[in-house]
């Protein structure tokens, strides 16, 4: 479990946990709002399959207290940078700060791995909500485009201890 101590706006603790036999169905069923489907997968199941069929991505279940409310994945690129991808917060859970708490939990955990690598993510240029969220969390566009998406990187900082109560592979 990755626990950065961040809570959503309703006070629920947001943690990131491995996808396992007990939660994979709930993660697979996570769905965005209809107007977001041009930016993200229609269901979390697509990201789970990508994680299973790829050597790059690792899926995590996003929990608010003890309820699965989303999906996020992380990976390591050939250049050693660490990426956040496939973040999907269920439509019924949006607007509560779960996405913000997810990034605030995962980004420092990734930044503390493997010698303080760059932490990157990408988003569709028309996704102004994502751009605003990521910018407010310290991500800045790099000028690079990845699969027609804006690439953004977390401003580098000094090495940090790995947050959370347990380490994931």
N, C-alpha and C positions, 0 to 999 in steps of 0.2 A: 504494500500500500504506500502511496505517496500522499503524505499529509503535510501541507504547507501551513495549516492553521487558518486557511481562508474560509470565510462564510459568505453565503449569498445574502441578498437584501432581506430575506425573511429569517436569517439567523441560522440556517442549516449549514453544517460543516460540509465543505466540498472536498472529497478525496478522489484519488485516481487509483483504480485497482485492476489487476490483471483480469482479462476476460477468461472465464472458466466455465465448467459444467453447470454451475449454479446461476450464472448471470448472462450467458451468451444470447439467450432468446430475448431477454429484455433489451440488450444492447442492439440486437438485430432489428428490433421493432422501433427504435428511435427514429422519428421522422421530423423534418423541419417544417416550417410554414410553407404553404404552397408557393408564395412569392419568392422563396429562397431556393427553390429547386433548380434554378439555372446556375446557381453558384456551388451547390453541394449535392451529394447523392440524395436520392429520394428516401432511402432507408439506410440505417446503420449497417445492414447486412452487406452492402457493397464494400464498405471499408473493412469489415471483418474478412471477407473473401480476399481482398487485396492483401491484407496482412498474412493470411494463410498461404497465399500463392506467391508471395514475394519474399525475398531475403532482406528487404530494406525496412519494412514497416512493422511496428509492434503496436497492436491495439490495446487501449485501456478503456475500461468502463468508468464513466463519470458518475459519481454518487453524490447526492445531497442527503446527508445523514445516511440512512440505510436504503435509499431508493435510487435505482438506476435512472438517471435523467439525461444521459448523453454518452457520446463516444469521442475519443481523441486518439490520435496515434502519433508515434514519434519514430524517427529513423536517423541514421547516420549516413551522410553522403560520402562519396569518394574522397573529397577534399578534407574530411574530418569534421565538417560542420554538422550540427545537430538540428534536425527539423521537427517542427510541429505541423501535423497535417490531419486532414479528415476530422476536424472538430465539428461536431453536430450535436446541438442541444435540442431536445424534444420541443416541439412547438408549444406544448402546454406549460413548459418550464421557462420559456424565454421571457426576458424583461425582468428577471429576478437577480441578475448578476452572476449566474452560474458560469457563463462563458468567461467572464472576467476572472472569476475565482479559479477556473480551470487553467487559464494561461498563467495566472500569478502563481499557481502551484507547480505546473510543469516546466515553465521556462527556467526558473532558478535550479531546479533539479537537473535539467539538461546541461545548463551552464556549468554546473559543478562536476560534471562527469569528464573523464578523459582529459584533464588538464585545461579546463576552462575554454572549451571550443566556442566558436560563434554559434548562436542560436538563430535560426531562420524560419520563416514561414512564407506562404504566398496566399494571395487572394485575388479574385477577379477585380479588374479596375472599376467596374460598375458597382461593386459591393461596398458602398459608402459606409455602411454600418460596421463592417469588418475593418475597413481602413481606419475609421475613427477609434474603434476599440483598441486595435493594435498600436496605433500611434500614442494613445493615452497611456499605454503600458510600456512605452519606451522603444518600440520597434520603429525603424526608419527605412523607407524605401532605399534599395541599393542601386537602383537604376537598371537592374537586370530583370529580364522577363523569363519566367519558367512556365512552359505550357500555356502561354497567353495570360499568365497571371503575374501581378506585381510581386517581386521578391522583396521582403523586408527582413532586416536583421536587428536583433536586440543590441542596443548600445553596449559595447564591452565594458567590463568592470573587473575588479580584482578577483582572484579565485575565491570562491565561496564554499562553505561546507555544504554537503548534500543534505537538504531538508528532508524531513519525513521520518517515520518510525521504522521503516524497513527499506531495503534496497531491492529494486527489480533488476532483472538481467539486462 
